[in-house]
Amino acid sequence: MRVKVLYFGALGEDLGRSGEDCEIENGSTTQDLLQNLAHKNQDFVSWQNRLLVAVNCEHVCESDRVLAENDEVALMPPLSGG
Amino acid sequence: MKKRLIKNEIGVSELVHGMGHPDCGALCSFEGCVRNHHQGRRVQKLIYQAYPKMAELELLRIQEEVQKEWPGIYVRVRHRIGELQVGDVAVVVLVWAPHRYEGFRACEAVIDRIKARVPIWKKEFYEDGTTDWVACHHQGNHCERE
C-alpha cells in the first residue's frame, strides 16, 4: 500500500525534500515505516529514534499504530513553536 | 475555518477590540517575541515553518480544550509563520475570563500546549552567519495526556 510521508524542519533539510510517497506492506506500522525509510536512506538513520509522528494530522504516540492506504504520515523533529 | 496561522503582522488591537465579552472582567494576554539571543548567540532573524493543516487543527483543539476546562472563558490565538525579525511578535494568546485567576491559568495552559503540540519549527539565523533549527525542550507532553 502507499502512504504519503512528509518531512519537516531539520529533517526535511537533511533529506533535501519535503516528502515522498512510500510503498509499504499492508498492515505496516509507523515503526515499520521508520525502519523502511532508514533502510532506504542512510541520512535518515540518525533521525529514526528522534522523531514525533502524526498520522492524518493527529499525534501518534504508540509505535505500533497500523497504517492504512493513503495515510498522510508526518515525521517531525522536536517542535519549536510558541 | 478561521486562520490562526498568519504570515503578516498580528493585529492584536483588532483581535482585542473586535471581541465583546461583557460577562468577563479580565483579559489576560501573552505575546511571544523574537529575542536577539539564544544560548549565547546573537540572533539576527528567524523563520517559522509549519505543517499548516495540522497546526491549524491543533491550535483549534487547544483553544476548545482550554475553553472547556475553564468554563466561561474565551480564547483567541494567532501564530505567525515565515520570516520574522528581532522584536517581532510571533504568537499571541488572548483569554477573556470572568476573573483574573482563571484568565492567567488558561493563558499559561494555552501557550504551554502550543509549545508541546503545534507542529511549528523555528530556524534561527545568527550574526556570525550560522543557522540552527531550535529544539524546544518543553514539547512531548501530548503523549502523556492521551
gemmi code that builds the backbone of each chain (N, CA, C; Angstrom):
import gemmi

chains = {
    "A": [
        ("MET", (0.850, -1.186, 0.000), (0.000, 0.000, 0.000), (0.895, 1.249, 0.000)),
        ("ARG", (0.270, 2.343, -0.384), (1.050, 3.580, -0.486), (0.633, 4.554, 0.607)),
        ("VAL", (1.617, 5.162, 1.248), (1.357, 6.240, 2.205), (2.159, 7.457, 1.783)),
        ("LYS", (1.660, 8.631, 2.191), (2.361, 9.865, 1.876), (3.138, 10.278, 3.115)),
        ("VAL", (4.440, 10.455, 2.960), (5.298, 10.803, 4.093), (5.750, 12.251, 3.939)),
        ("LEU", (5.626, 13.023, 5.004), (6.039, 14.425, 4.997), (7.215, 14.615, 5.943)),
        ("TYR", (8.167, 15.446, 5.519), (9.345, 15.741, 6.342), (9.362, 17.237, 6.661)),
        ("PHE", (9.722, 17.566, 7.902), (9.713, 18.963, 8.312), (11.013, 19.362, 8.989)),
        ("GLY", (11.206, 20.693, 9.077), (12.310, 21.249, 9.847), (13.657, 20.716, 9.394)),
        ("ALA", (14.499, 20.429, 10.395), (15.855, 19.969, 10.104), (15.855, 18.633, 9.360)),
        ("LEU", (14.859, 17.808, 9.587), (14.769, 16.525, 8.883), (14.608, 16.753, 7.380)),
        ("GLY", (13.693, 17.616, 6.997), (13.486, 17.914, 5.582), (14.728, 18.509, 4.950)),
        ("GLU", (15.402, 19.325, 5.740), (16.632, 19.953, 5.231), (17.712, 18.900, 5.017)),
        ("ASP", (17.870, 18.000, 5.969), (18.886, 16.942, 5.843), (18.604, 16.016, 4.657)),
        ("LEU", (17.336, 15.709, 4.453), (16.982, 14.782, 3.377), (16.892, 15.466, 2.023)),
        ("GLY", (16.787, 16.804, 2.045), (16.727, 17.547, 0.787), (15.376, 17.486, 0.098)),
        ("ARG", (14.331, 17.149, 0.852), (12.989, 17.118, 0.278), (11.942, 17.221, 1.384)),
        ("SER", (10.747, 17.633, 0.976), (9.676, 17.854, 1.958), (8.759, 16.660, 2.105)),
        ("GLY", (8.975, 15.640, 1.291), (8.139, 14.461, 1.446), (8.263, 13.524, 0.267)),
        ("GLU", (7.589, 12.404, 0.384), (7.594, 11.433, -0.706), (6.489, 10.411, -0.479)),
        ("ASP", (6.114, 9.744, -1.550), (5.203, 8.610, -1.414), (6.025, 7.369, -1.120)),
        ("CYS", (5.503, 6.530, -0.250), (6.261, 5.362, 0.163), (5.395, 4.105, 0.030)),
        ("GLU", (5.947, 3.082, -0.599), (5.239, 1.801, -0.722), (5.647, 0.911, 0.438)),
        ("ILE", (4.662, 0.478, 1.237), (4.942, -0.411, 2.369), (3.944, -1.557, 2.346)),
        ("GLU", (4.253, -2.608, 3.098), (3.371, -3.775, 3.120), (2.075, -3.466, 3.851)),
        ("ASN", (0.993, -4.096, 3.404), (-0.280, -3.972, 4.129), (-0.075, -4.389, 5.583)),
        ("GLY", (-0.676, -3.622, 6.489), (-0.554, -3.944, 7.910), (0.685, -3.368, 8.561)),
        ("SER", (1.468, -2.607, 7.809), (2.678, -1.999, 8.383), (2.299, -0.998, 9.459)),
        ("THR", (3.204, -0.868, 10.425), (3.015, 0.110, 11.490), (3.905, 1.322, 11.239)),
        ("THR", (3.742, 2.335, 12.101), (4.597, 3.519, 11.983), (6.061, 3.127, 12.204)),
        ("GLN", (6.303, 2.199, 13.103), (7.665, 1.731, 13.343), (8.227, 1.037, 12.112)),
        ("ASP", (7.404, 0.251, 11.454), (7.825, -0.423, 10.219), (8.202, 0.606, 9.163)),
        ("LEU", (7.418, 1.656, 9.079), (7.698, 2.703, 8.095), (9.048, 3.356, 8.389)),
        ("LEU", (9.304, 3.675, 9.646), (10.574, 4.303, 10.008), (11.747, 3.385, 9.673)),
        ("GLN", (11.594, 2.128, 9.941), (12.664, 1.174, 9.630), (12.861, 1.056, 8.120)),
        ("ASN", (11.761, 1.084, 7.400), (11.820, 1.042, 5.934), (12.590, 2.237, 5.389)),
        ("LEU", (12.298, 3.404, 5.920), (12.964, 4.625, 5.456), (14.450, 4.610, 5.815)),
        ("ALA", (14.772, 4.115, 7.002), (16.173, 4.040, 7.424), (16.947, 3.060, 6.546)),
        ("HIS", (16.271, 2.018, 6.152), (16.917, 1.003, 5.302), (17.226, 1.583, 3.922)),
        ("LYS", (16.331, 2.455, 3.448), (16.498, 3.005, 2.094), (17.423, 4.215, 2.055)),
        ("ASN", (17.558, 4.911, 3.176), (18.272, 6.188, 3.149), (19.162, 6.337, 4.370)),
        ("GLN", (20.465, 6.363, 4.150), (21.436, 6.469, 5.232), (21.259, 7.769, 6.022)),
        ("ASP", (20.839, 8.841, 5.336), (20.658, 10.140, 6.007), (19.533, 10.095, 7.039)),
        ("PHE", (18.661, 9.112, 6.914), (17.512, 9.017, 7.816), (17.844, 8.273, 9.109)),
        ("VAL", (18.906, 7.500, 9.079), (19.206, 6.595, 10.196), (19.335, 7.337, 11.520)),
        ("SER", (20.063, 8.464, 11.514), (20.290, 9.183, 12.774), (19.015, 9.831, 13.303)),
        ("TRP", (18.020, 9.984, 12.455), (16.758, 10.594, 12.864), (15.745, 9.581, 13.393)),
        ("GLN", (15.951, 8.324, 13.126), (14.925, 7.306, 13.312), (14.266, 7.331, 14.684)),
        ("ASN", (15.073, 7.538, 15.718), (14.538, 7.467, 17.084), (14.317, 8.843, 17.711)),
        ("ARG", (14.349, 9.882, 16.896), (14.246, 11.233, 17.458), (13.017, 11.985, 16.970)),
        ("LEU", (12.120, 11.287, 16.290), (11.031, 11.987, 15.620), (9.694, 11.837, 16.325)),
        ("LEU", (8.883, 12.884, 16.210), (7.471, 12.782, 16.559), (6.743, 12.366, 15.290)),
        ("VAL", (5.658, 11.622, 15.469), (4.910, 11.120, 14.320), (3.462, 11.571, 14.415)),
        ("ALA", (2.926, 12.020, 13.291), (1.497, 12.316, 13.202), (0.940, 11.565, 12.001)),
        ("VAL", (-0.247, 11.025, 12.173), (-0.936, 10.348, 11.072), (-2.242, 11.078, 10.816)),
        ("ASN", (-2.419, 11.553, 9.602), (-3.627, 12.305, 9.232), (-3.906, 13.435, 10.224)),
        ("CYS", (-2.857, 14.195, 10.526), (-2.929, 15.400, 11.363), (-3.235, 15.137, 12.821)),
        ("GLU", (-2.967, 13.921, 13.289), (-3.128, 13.646, 14.719), (-1.839, 13.034, 15.248)),
        ("HIS", (-1.385, 13.557, 16.388), (-0.188, 12.986, 17.009), (-0.415, 11.512, 17.316)),
        ("VAL", (0.604, 10.712, 17.056), (0.551, 9.289, 17.365), (1.678, 8.978, 18.324)),
        ("CYS", (1.351, 8.430, 19.467), (2.378, 8.163, 20.474), (2.870, 6.715, 20.429)),
        ("GLU", (2.001, 5.820, 20.002), (2.384, 4.415, 20.022), (3.113, 4.050, 18.722)),
        ("SER", (4.174, 3.258, 18.850), (4.979, 2.903, 17.682), (4.332, 1.791, 16.852)),
        ("ASP", (3.285, 1.158, 17.412), (2.663, 0.049, 16.692), (1.336, 0.458, 16.047)),
        ("ARG", (1.208, 1.754, 15.763), (-0.002, 2.223, 15.090), (-0.023, 1.661, 13.675)),
        ("VAL", (-1.074, 0.978, 13.299), (-1.159, 0.370, 11.979), (-1.597, 1.420, 10.961)),
        ("LEU", (-0.897, 1.463, 9.861), (-1.184, 2.444, 8.825), (-2.161, 1.885, 7.792)),
        ("ALA", (-2.815, 2.811, 7.069), (-3.768, 2.423, 6.042), (-3.395, 3.091, 4.726)),
        ("GLU", (-3.952, 2.574, 3.650), (-3.701, 3.130, 2.317), (-3.996, 4.629, 2.312)),
        ("ASN", (-3.081, 5.398, 1.708), (-3.233, 6.852, 1.564), (-3.138, 7.646, 2.863)),
        ("ASP", (-2.708, 7.025, 3.934), (-2.463, 7.789, 5.159), (-1.393, 8.834, 4.870)),
        ("GLU", (-1.529, 9.989, 5.554), (-0.509, 11.030, 5.474), (0.266, 10.987, 6.782)),
        ("VAL", (1.535, 10.624, 6.693), (2.363, 10.442, 7.885), (3.390, 11.570, 7.949)),
        ("ALA", (3.305, 12.390, 8.972), (4.255, 13.484, 9.154), (5.341, 13.047, 10.122)),
        ("LEU", (6.581, 13.157, 9.688), (7.727, 12.825, 10.547), (8.340, 14.151, 10.987)),
        ("MET", (8.336, 14.397, 12.301), (8.576, 15.734, 12.796), (9.701, 15.769, 13.833)),
        ("PRO", (10.686, 16.600, 13.617), (11.705, 16.831, 14.652), (11.054, 17.497, 15.868)),
        ("PRO", (11.774, 17.612, 16.977), (11.220, 18.322, 18.139), (10.657, 19.677, 17.739)),
        ("LEU", (9.485, 19.985, 18.291), (8.775, 21.201, 17.909), (9.429, 22.432, 18.526)),
        ("SER", (9.248, 23.570, 17.895), (9.791, 24.813, 18.457), (8.897, 26.012, 18.154)),
        ("GLY", (7.597, 25.779, 18.162), (6.671, 26.886, 18.004), (6.384, 27.544, 19.343)),
        ("GLY", (5.541, 28.548, 19.299), (5.106, 29.194, 20.525), (6.090, 30.193, 21.102)),
    ],
    "B": [
        ("MET", (-12.793, 27.742, 7.886), (-12.225, 27.798, 9.235), (-11.341, 29.048, 9.353)),
        ("LYS", (-11.479, 29.786, 10.474), (-10.678, 30.999, 10.655), (-9.218, 30.602, 10.765)),
        ("LYS", (-8.341, 31.400, 10.138), (-6.916, 31.094, 10.133), (-6.294, 31.571, 11.430)),
        ("ARG", (-5.578, 30.660, 12.074), (-4.837, 31.038, 13.280), (-3.347, 31.174, 12.974)),
        ("LEU", (-2.933, 30.605, 11.837), (-1.557, 30.777, 11.363), (-1.572, 31.901, 10.345)),
        ("ILE", (-0.737, 32.916, 10.524), (-0.744, 34.017, 9.573), (0.677, 34.429, 9.220)),
        ("LYS", (0.808, 35.007, 8.021), (2.136, 35.405, 7.555), (2.444, 36.854, 7.901)),
        ("ASN", (1.429, 37.676, 8.007), (1.648, 39.099, 8.249), (1.641, 39.415, 9.740)),
        ("GLU", (1.915, 40.659, 10.061), (1.940, 41.090, 11.453), (0.596, 40.795, 12.125)),
        ("ILE", (0.648, 40.333, 13.380), (-0.566, 40.008, 14.121), (-1.201, 41.303, 14.615)),
        ("GLY", (-2.445, 41.519, 14.234), (-3.151, 42.729, 14.647), (-3.803, 42.530, 16.006)),
        ("VAL", (-3.027, 42.756, 17.064), (-3.543, 42.495, 18.410), (-4.714, 43.408, 18.729)),
        ("SER", (-4.594, 44.656, 18.335), (-5.654, 45.614, 18.644), (-6.982, 45.183, 18.027)),
        ("GLU", (-6.916, 44.707, 16.777), (-8.149, 44.257, 16.124), (-8.705, 43.030, 16.837)),
        ("LEU", (-7.810, 42.130, 17.279), (-8.270, 40.926, 17.986), (-8.952, 41.297, 19.295)),
        ("VAL", (-8.364, 42.250, 20.011), (-8.894, 42.624, 21.319), (-10.210, 43.371, 21.168)),
        ("HIS", (-10.193, 44.396, 20.314), (-11.358, 45.267, 20.259), (-12.478, 44.693, 19.398)),
        ("GLY", (-12.185, 43.641, 18.658), (-13.218, 43.008, 17.851), (-14.093, 42.063, 18.649)),
        ("MET", (-13.699, 41.799, 19.884), (-14.432, 40.832, 20.693), (-15.158, 41.561, 21.822)),
        ("GLY", (-16.417, 41.270, 21.998), (-17.146, 41.892, 23.100), (-17.588, 40.821, 24.064)),
        ("HIS", (-17.085, 40.824, 25.295), (-17.469, 39.838, 26.305), (-17.831, 40.565, 27.602)),
        ("PRO", (-19.032, 41.097, 27.670), (-19.418, 41.851, 28.865), (-19.524, 40.975, 30.101)),
        ("ASP", (-19.523, 39.631, 29.907), (-19.577, 38.733, 31.059), (-18.189, 38.466, 31.643)),
        ("CYS", (-17.165, 39.075, 31.054), (-15.798, 38.853, 31.519), (-15.210, 40.121, 32.111)),
        ("GLY", (-14.559, 39.967, 33.250), (-13.943, 41.102, 33.911), (-12.449, 41.150, 33.713)),
        ("ALA", (-11.898, 40.129, 33.045), (-10.445, 40.068, 32.879), (-10.097, 39.726, 31.442)),
        ("LEU", (-9.052, 40.354, 30.959), (-8.442, 39.976, 29.685), (-6.970, 39.729, 29.976)),
        ("CYS", (-6.540, 38.480, 29.823), (-5.139, 38.125, 30.044), (-4.502, 37.829, 28.703)),
        ("SER", (-3.286, 38.289, 28.526), (-2.660, 38.101, 27.225), (-1.215, 37.663, 27.359)),
        ("PHE", (-0.732, 36.940, 26.343), (0.667, 36.581, 26.212), (1.083, 36.910, 24.793)),
        ("GLU", (2.244, 37.588, 24.660), (2.812, 37.824, 23.345), (4.236, 37.269, 23.358)),
        ("GLY", (4.521, 36.333, 22.467), (5.877, 35.801, 22.336), (6.597, 36.570, 21.247)),
        ("CYS", (7.770, 37.103, 21.595), (8.501, 37.954, 20.653), (9.833, 37.312, 20.277)),
        ("VAL", (10.360, 37.735, 19.139), (11.658, 37.231, 18.704), (12.752, 37.912, 19.517)),
        ("ARG", (13.532, 37.097, 20.203), (14.599, 37.582, 21.078), (15.871, 37.732, 20.278)),
        ("ASN", (16.778, 38.603, 20.730), (18.004, 38.823, 19.961), (19.145, 37.903, 20.388)),
        ("HIS", (18.840, 36.924, 21.235), (19.895, 35.992, 21.646), (19.290, 34.626, 21.945)),
        ("HIS", (20.110, 33.600, 21.758), (19.690, 32.241, 22.094), (20.932, 31.429, 22.436)),
        ("GLN", (21.007, 30.955, 23.647), (22.144, 30.144, 24.109), (23.472, 30.807, 23.764)),
        ("GLY", (23.556, 32.087, 24.078), (24.818, 32.821, 23.920), (25.107, 33.326, 22.517)),
        ("ARG", (24.210, 33.071, 21.589), (24.442, 33.516, 20.213), (23.505, 34.672, 19.874)),
        ("ARG", (24.017, 35.625, 19.084), (23.229, 36.787, 18.711), (22.350, 36.431, 17.516)),
        ("VAL", (21.036, 36.580, 17.717), (20.072, 36.242, 16.671), (19.820, 37.458, 15.791)),
        ("GLN", (19.830, 37.214, 14.476), (19.581, 38.294, 13.521), (18.120, 38.258, 13.056)),
        ("LYS", (17.635, 37.074, 12.770), (16.254, 36.876, 12.339), (15.925, 35.398, 12.498)),
        ("LEU", (14.658, 35.034, 12.260), (14.311, 33.618, 12.260), (13.209, 33.344, 11.239)),
        ("ILE", (13.061, 32.076, 10.952), (11.984, 31.637, 10.056), (11.188, 30.561, 10.766)),
        ("TYR", (9.869, 30.726, 10.789), (8.979, 29.686, 11.309), (8.427, 28.890, 10.134)),
        ("GLN", (8.578, 27.568, 10.244), (7.979, 26.660, 9.266), (6.886, 25.868, 9.980)),
        ("ALA", (5.801, 25.584, 9.281), (4.704, 24.844, 9.911), (4.227, 23.710, 9.015)),
        ("TYR", (3.523, 22.773, 9.633), (2.720, 21.770, 8.923), (1.326, 22.386, 8.996)),
        ("PRO", (0.973, 23.189, 8.009), (-0.149, 24.125, 8.167), (-1.473, 23.504, 8.597)),
        ("LYS", (-1.903, 22.453, 7.890), (-3.260, 21.986, 8.215), (-3.313, 21.342, 9.600)),
        ("MET", (-2.216, 20.702, 10.023), (-2.222, 20.135, 11.375), (-2.045, 21.225, 12.425)),
        ("ALA", (-1.222, 22.231, 12.108), (-1.034, 23.329, 13.058), (-2.355, 24.056, 13.302)),
        ("GLU", (-3.105, 24.312, 12.230), (-4.416, 24.961, 12.387), (-5.331, 24.098, 13.259)),
        ("LEU", (-5.351, 22.793, 13.001), (-6.216, 21.893, 13.772), (-5.801, 21.876, 15.234)),
        ("GLU", (-4.502, 21.793, 15.508), (-4.038, 21.734, 16.897), (-4.330, 23.041, 17.628)),
        ("LEU", (-4.157, 24.167, 16.948), (-4.469, 25.449, 17.594), (-5.960, 25.502, 17.947)),
        ("LEU", (-6.806, 25.028, 17.057), (-8.241, 24.994, 17.338), (-8.544, 24.027, 18.481)),
        ("ARG", (-7.931, 22.852, 18.464), (-8.158, 21.869, 19.534), (-7.762, 22.439, 20.888)),
        ("ILE", (-6.605, 23.102, 20.931), (-6.125, 23.675, 22.189), (-7.088, 24.752, 22.670)),
        ("GLN", (-7.513, 25.605, 21.754), (-8.474, 26.660, 22.119), (-9.729, 26.042, 22.717)),
        ("GLU", (-10.281, 25.036, 22.059), (-11.538, 24.426, 22.522), (-11.348, 23.660, 23.831)),
        ("GLU", (-10.229, 22.971, 23.977), (-9.959, 22.242, 25.223), (-9.913, 23.194, 26.407)),
        ("VAL", (-9.152, 24.259, 26.273), (-8.953, 25.175, 27.394), (-10.260, 25.899, 27.714)),
        ("GLN", (-11.029, 26.250, 26.711), (-12.345, 26.873, 26.964), (-13.241, 25.912, 27.715)),
        ("LYS", (-13.132, 24.636, 27.430), (-13.956, 23.641, 28.121), (-13.462, 23.436, 29.563)),
        ("GLU", (-12.152, 23.470, 29.756), (-11.589, 23.232, 31.097), (-11.860, 24.386, 32.049)),
        ("TRP", (-11.964, 25.574, 31.507), (-12.296, 26.747, 32.326), (-13.573, 27.365, 31.770)),
        ("PRO", (-14.729, 26.867, 32.129), (-15.993, 27.384, 31.583), (-16.137, 28.882, 31.810)),
        ("GLY", (-16.655, 29.541, 30.807), (-16.873, 30.980, 30.921), (-15.776, 31.805, 30.301)),
        ("ILE", (-14.677, 31.154, 29.820), (-13.605, 31.916, 29.204), (-13.704, 31.837, 27.681)),
        ("TYR", (-13.031, 32.788, 27.047), (-12.947, 32.818, 25.591), (-11.467, 32.945, 25.226)),
        ("VAL", (-11.031, 32.148, 24.271), (-9.612, 32.107, 23.906), (-9.462, 32.488, 22.441)),
        ("ARG", (-8.471, 33.302, 22.166), (-8.089, 33.574, 20.774), (-6.572, 33.412, 20.669)),
        ("VAL", (-6.131, 32.781, 19.565), (-4.700, 32.513, 19.357), (-4.321, 32.875, 17.922)),
        ("ARG", (-3.146, 33.465, 17.776), (-2.584, 33.675, 16.443), (-1.096, 33.335, 16.512)),
        ("HIS", (-0.581, 32.671, 15.466), (0.855, 32.349, 15.386), (1.337, 32.714, 13.993)),
        ("ARG", (2.445, 33.430, 13.931), (2.998, 33.797, 12.638), (3.856, 32.685, 12.090)),
        ("ILE", (3.926, 32.619, 10.769), (4.887, 31.751, 10.088), (5.641, 32.607, 9.075)),
        ("GLY", (6.765, 32.054, 8.572), (7.585, 32.816, 7.645), (8.708, 33.532, 8.381)),
        ("GLU", (9.254, 34.570, 7.750), (10.427, 35.248, 8.297), (10.029, 36.342, 9.282)),
        ("LEU", (10.687, 36.366, 10.442), (10.462, 37.381, 11.457), (11.785, 38.012, 11.869)),
        ("GLN", (11.737, 39.269, 12.232), (12.916, 39.999, 12.697), (12.891, 40.096, 14.222)),
        ("VAL", (14.039, 40.431, 14.799), (14.123, 40.616, 16.250), (13.091, 41.656, 16.683)),
        ("GLY", (12.344, 41.320, 17.714), (11.316, 42.219, 18.217), (9.925, 41.955, 17.669)),
        ("ASP", (9.836, 41.248, 16.571), (8.517, 40.928, 16.005), (7.749, 40.020, 16.957)),
        ("VAL", (6.430, 40.178, 16.958), (5.571, 39.307, 17.764), (5.261, 38.050, 16.978)),
        ("ALA", (5.614, 36.900, 17.534), (5.454, 35.624, 16.830), (4.149, 34.920, 17.192)),
        ("VAL", (3.699, 35.072, 18.417), (2.495, 34.372, 18.865), (1.743, 35.253, 19.863)),
        ("VAL", (0.439, 35.232, 19.728), (-0.428, 35.982, 20.645), (-1.488, 35.039, 21.203)),
        ("VAL", (-1.640, 35.056, 22.523), (-2.711, 34.313, 23.193), (-3.529, 35.319, 23.981)),
        ("LEU", (-4.823, 35.352, 23.738), (-5.734, 36.235, 24.475), (-6.776, 35.374, 25.171)),
        ("VAL", (-7.003, 35.676, 26.445), (-8.031, 34.950, 27.200), (-8.908, 35.951, 27.920)),
        ("TRP", (-10.201, 35.943, 27.594), (-11.183, 36.717, 28.340), (-11.770, 35.781, 29.387)),
        ("ALA", (-11.860, 36.252, 30.620), (-12.353, 35.390, 31.701), (-13.174, 36.207, 32.679)),
        ("PRO", (-14.097, 35.557, 33.388), (-14.858, 36.296, 34.399), (-13.946, 36.944, 35.428)),
        ("HIS", (-12.889, 36.211, 35.830), (-11.965, 36.704, 36.853), (-10.524, 36.405, 36.446)),
        ("ARG", (-9.600, 37.119, 37.057), (-8.206, 37.009, 36.614), (-7.593, 35.651, 36.912)),
        ("TYR", (-8.050, 34.960, 37.987), (-7.427, 33.683, 38.354), (-7.468, 32.705, 37.182)),
        ("GLU", (-8.679, 32.479, 36.658), (-8.788, 31.517, 35.554), (-8.187, 32.080, 34.267)),
        ("GLY", (-8.204, 33.402, 34.140), (-7.608, 34.017, 32.955), (-6.121, 33.737, 32.845)),
        ("PHE", (-5.390, 33.996, 33.938), (-3.949, 33.746, 33.941), (-3.652, 32.259, 33.746)),
        ("ARG", (-4.370, 31.386, 34.440), (-4.116, 29.940, 34.345), (-4.382, 29.440, 32.934)),
        ("ALA", (-5.483, 29.879, 32.349), (-5.832, 29.414, 30.997), (-4.828, 29.925, 29.970)),
        ("CYS", (-4.392, 31.166, 30.143), (-3.424, 31.749, 29.204), (-2.129, 30.940, 29.224)),
        ("GLU", (-1.675, 30.595, 30.411), (-0.461, 29.792, 30.543), (-0.664, 28.410, 29.931)),
        ("ALA", (-1.822, 27.826, 30.164), (-2.102, 26.497, 29.619), (-2.062, 26.522, 28.090)),
        ("VAL", (-2.610, 27.562, 27.506), (-2.646, 27.632, 26.038), (-1.231, 27.685, 25.472)),
        ("ILE", (-0.396, 28.564, 25.982), (0.947, 28.694, 25.390), (1.778, 27.449, 25.672)),
        ("ASP", (1.600, 26.847, 26.832), (2.326, 25.599, 27.124), (1.939, 24.500, 26.146)),
        ("ARG", (0.659, 24.408, 25.827), (0.200, 23.356, 24.905), (0.611, 23.666, 23.470)),
        ("ILE", (0.668, 24.937, 23.109), (1.153, 25.302, 21.779), (2.586, 24.803, 21.617)),
        ("LYS", (3.402, 25.072, 22.626), (4.804, 24.657, 22.549), (4.938, 23.141, 22.492)),
        ("ALA", (4.034, 22.428, 23.156), (4.150, 20.970, 23.232), (3.598, 20.269, 21.989)),
        ("ARG", (2.598, 20.888, 21.324), (1.834, 20.097, 20.359), (1.719, 20.657, 18.954)),
        ("VAL", (1.900, 21.955, 18.792), (1.617, 22.512, 17.470), (2.829, 22.325, 16.564)),
        ("PRO", (2.635, 21.719, 15.390), (3.769, 21.414, 14.507), (4.297, 22.659, 13.793)),
        ("ILE", (5.144, 23.361, 14.523), (5.830, 24.558, 14.015), (7.296, 24.422, 14.408)),
        ("TRP", (8.188, 24.816, 13.498), (9.630, 24.748, 13.755), (10.269, 26.088, 13.472)),
        ("LYS", (11.283, 26.410, 14.286), (11.939, 27.703, 14.225), (13.391, 27.513, 13.785)),
        ("LYS", (13.770, 28.218, 12.731), (15.168, 28.201, 12.301), (15.740, 29.582, 12.556)),
        ("GLU", (16.801, 29.650, 13.371), (17.401, 30.925, 13.721), (18.608, 31.219, 12.837)),
        ("PHE", (18.776, 32.494, 12.518), (19.913, 32.973, 11.735), (20.727, 33.876, 12.655)),
        ("TYR", (22.006, 33.559, 12.828), (22.850, 34.271, 13.794), (23.739, 35.280, 13.097)),
        ("GLU", (24.218, 36.226, 13.904), (25.029, 37.299, 13.344), (26.369, 36.803, 12.828)),
        ("ASP", (26.809, 35.639, 13.306), (28.080, 35.090, 12.813), (27.908, 34.341, 11.495)),
        ("GLY", (26.703, 34.367, 10.935), (26.476, 33.738, 9.641), (25.956, 32.317, 9.687)),
        ("THR", (25.940, 31.739, 10.896), (25.461, 30.357, 11.012), (23.946, 30.336, 11.224)),
        ("THR", (23.363, 29.154, 11.083), (21.933, 28.963, 11.320), (21.734, 27.699, 12.144)),
        ("ASP", (20.570, 27.587, 12.773), (20.274, 26.375, 13.542), (18.774, 26.216, 13.701)),
        ("TRP", (18.289, 24.988, 13.606), (16.900, 24.681, 13.947), (16.834, 24.509, 15.451)),
        ("VAL", (15.888, 25.197, 16.078), (15.755, 25.168, 17.528), (14.914, 23.969, 17.928)),
        ("ALA", (15.329, 23.291, 19.003), (14.527, 22.192, 19.550), (13.993, 22.651, 20.883)),
        ("CYS", (12.669, 22.673, 20.996), (12.049, 23.109, 22.236), (12.097, 21.981, 23.247)),
        ("HIS", (12.476, 22.305, 24.458), (12.594, 21.273, 25.478), (11.312, 21.091, 26.273)),
        ("HIS", (10.251, 21.844, 25.891), (9.001, 21.704, 26.631), (8.035, 20.772, 25.931)),
        ("GLN", (8.383, 20.293, 24.747), (7.431, 19.507, 23.981), (7.464, 18.056, 24.428)),
        ("GLY", (6.443, 17.360, 24.008), (6.354, 15.942, 24.323), (5.210, 15.626, 25.244)),
        ("ASN", (4.572, 16.649, 25.831), (3.515, 16.361, 26.792), (2.251, 15.816, 26.148)),
        ("HIS", (2.125, 15.926, 24.800), (0.900, 15.488, 24.180), (0.707, 13.998, 24.351)),
        ("CYS", (1.767, 13.250, 24.490), (1.615, 11.811, 24.664), (1.172, 11.492, 26.069)),
        ("GLU", (1.631, 12.237, 27.059), (1.274, 11.953, 28.448), (-0.201, 12.160, 28.699)),
        ("ARG", (-0.817, 13.045, 27.923), (-2.225, 13.339, 28.208), (-3.154, 12.343, 27.564)),
        ("GLU", (-2.649, 11.473, 26.679), (-3.511, 10.534, 25.969), (-4.119, 9.523, 26.937)),
    ],
}
model = gemmi.Model(1)
for chain_id, residues in chains.items():
    chain = gemmi.Chain(chain_id)
    for i, (resn, *xyz) in enumerate(residues, 1):
        res = gemmi.Residue()
        res.name, res.seqid = resn, gemmi.SeqId(i, " ")
        for name, pos in zip(("N", "CA", "C"), xyz):
            atom = gemmi.Atom()
            atom.name, atom.element = name, gemmi.Element(name[0])
            atom.pos, atom.b_iso = gemmi.Position(*pos), 0.0
            res.add_atom(atom)
        chain.add_residue(res)
    model.add_chain(chain)
structure = gemmi.Structure()
structure.add_model(model)
structure.setup_entities()
